[in-house]
């Protein structure tokens, strides 16, 4: 059974059909008509391409729908691969190129990732413009390997292959130049002396003061240490390495360490230091943890020599809680604590005897108390009446005249009364008492006499 072609509907006889001239002619006519349409739409000359009238118009394009593309049939949606389109370039990738696999590649990435297959380091030669990248890298590696071998052999060679002299290497002369010391002037002769180089010199005698140095009878310049301070002490025979500064002309002792005026008692025992006079060993006692104690007395005491860290376990001065102004007489000062004792603070006289009287008039009871110093005193008296009725009377007299508060008592037990008095040297005090009836008696104990302002606690301050 015959079929038809997709595009021109040509008749396709079946393999078992008998050849039919009519079918063949029909197919020929269909093909001829289709070719005629195409030849009418396409320009026959190149010049006709510039003539708008000769361009193919939409009406001249065959309207036969596409029924199959790249094995796709029906309503075909074409993709870039269907029509062999090139892939899109990544935005901003200006160094991309289209590879044979029809994909874009970044040149720098591919170059860096290229394996150096076939690299040869056999040729140690200068690079030329004819070299490929691979051959050039091989030559460079060969040069590096050869130079490294030469450098290793050179640095391990200790036989001075280039015959470098000590002077060329800047070495210091091993033998010091003898210098003469005359007072504060030091002179030395150095063959080939050059400013800016280091030279050793040995002094003939000790340097004991700031001095100058003259080389080869040249200008004398100050001899200083690394800090620019004049050197004032160098032991006899000592070797100094000198360097003349171009800015000042002074001769600086290179490596001259230490310096200062400290002495052995000023340095802690067991330690050493270098000063202007040389190395010293300290003799100052170490008092750390010694527990040194100083007890204040009436005369000044020297603090034992040594180093104290400031801790209580090292050294301390004893204190006393009784060192208070209330315990010191006015007008006196102990360790800058001014006295402020008041009357009635200290007992300096006590009479515990009992004195009786049946007198109805005032009579003296007890001894006179005479003052040998001036100030303020407090006199305390305990008294009572013996009977169950009546009144006992009592009063302190000063220089034979009633001066204290007149006291009364009806109790059969002692009652304490006190009065403060100002006094001068020679004043005396005495207690006087009496009873208002003769049926009883007054009993008194002058049991307190307390010192006040300016009254010292000594037996010579009073007389009885």
Secondary structure, 3 states (H helix, E strand, C coil): CCEECCCCCCEECCCCCCCCHHHHHHHHHHHHHHHHHHHHHCCCCCHHHHCHHHCCCCCCCCCCCCCEECCEECCCCCCCCCCCCCCCCCCCCCCEEECCCCCEEEHHHHHHCCCCCCCCCCCCCCCCCCCCHHHHHHHHHHHHHHHHHHHHHHHCCCCCCCCCCCCCCCCCCCCCEEEEEECCEEEECCCCCCCCCEEEEEECCCECCCCEEEECCCCCEEEECCCCCECCCECCCCEEEEEECCCCCCEEECCCCCCCCCCHHHCECCCEEEECCEEEECCECECCCCCEEECCCCCCCCCCCCECCCCCCCEEECCCCCCCHHHCCCCCEECCEECCCCCCCEEEECCCCCEEECCCCCEEEEEEEEECCCEEEEEEEEEEECCCCCCEEEEEEECCEECCCCEEECCCCCEEEEEEEEECCCCEEEEEEEECCCCCCEEEEEEEEEECCCCCCCHHHEEC
